[in-house]
Amino acid sequence: MRLVPYQEILEEKLKRQRSIPQLELHASGHCAHVGKISPGCRGCFSPEISMGIQVGTQCMVKCPYCYYNPARAEQLRSEMDFQLADLFSKGLDDNWKPIIFALQSSGETLMYMDELEKFVDRIHEMEPRKQRNFYLYLYTNGLLANKENLLRMKDWGVSELRFHLSASDFSEQAYSNLALAISMGFTGTVELPSLPHNREKIFDMLPRINDLGVKHLDLVECQVTRWNRPTLDKMYPDGRCYQDHFIHFYDEGLVYDVIEEKLAKNYGFSIIDCNSAVERCRHGAGKYVMFDMSSIDGMCADWNYYPSKARQEEQPYSSTKDLK
């Protein structure tokens, strides 16, 4: 791979964006999408507080482009206890007002159901104090999203499941579990890296996930780390990467090819270009200084996180739709 100037990639991205009239830009241009994206994505762009619950490190699949250390050890019990204590402490702070929790792992999240349940219990204990209905969503490769685990997550109040279908090389088991999750009322989202070697399988996937009723497709620009760089170098000897907040592998416009296909075939799911601009917005302080909250209505699917309308006027961060 070659590390190229940021401006080289930015110019190409802007050209593709301008070529698609239906593309929407929100959050000062950092959020590029078609269709209303998941409420779980709000925290990447707005000053609203979202928190990721990171549980476990192990996985049953070995993605060659995984940006975590492949030799990482299992998460210690003491680390888990510290996270639980930190969550409890934050819950006592009246100035800390989260609205979104992401349940995730540097491995496969559903390998850690018992550990996750402890966090979910603590999250729901906070809701009366915070006077909010929290939005919970969970990341999985889908292989363990069987009926037993799905029923358990229903009891937890998880609203959305994000399936990384390419982790299992688009296996039938993952597809079947995605269909089951949607039939049980979960919001089905597919989130995967927009890597050129999966181009054909991604395009083959589109009509299938549309027929299943998937609501959102999140195409992620793969982050390059010390751990996956050797593999990416071999996979893409002529590939280009560039430095923004992190170093990202450029997909050579694949995400916009997929967006154009979605528009041409009128598929029902939204698509977000989850590229380096999202990381820049998520990790930067700018959104806490100035953010147009009215843009939330334009980019995100509806979600009422107030337990009662009487509480709406007391919330500092609201969508304009909630305040009408």
Secondary structure, DSSP 8 states (H G I E B T S, - for coil): -EE--HHHHHHHHHHHHHT-TT-EEETTTTEEEES-B-GGGHHHHSSSEEEEEE-----SS--TT--S-TT-----HHHHHHHHHHHHHHHT-TT--EEEEEEE-SS-GGGGHHHHHHHHHHHHHHHHHHT---EEEEEE-STT--HHHHHHHHHHT--EEEE-GGGGTS-HHHHHHHHHHHHTT-EEEEEEE--GGGHHHHHHHHHHHHHHT--EEEEE--B--TTTHHHHHHH-TT-EEEESSSEEE--TTHHHHHHHHHHHHT-SSEEEEE-HHHHHHHHSSHHHH---TTHHHHHB------SSGGGGGG-SS--HHHH-
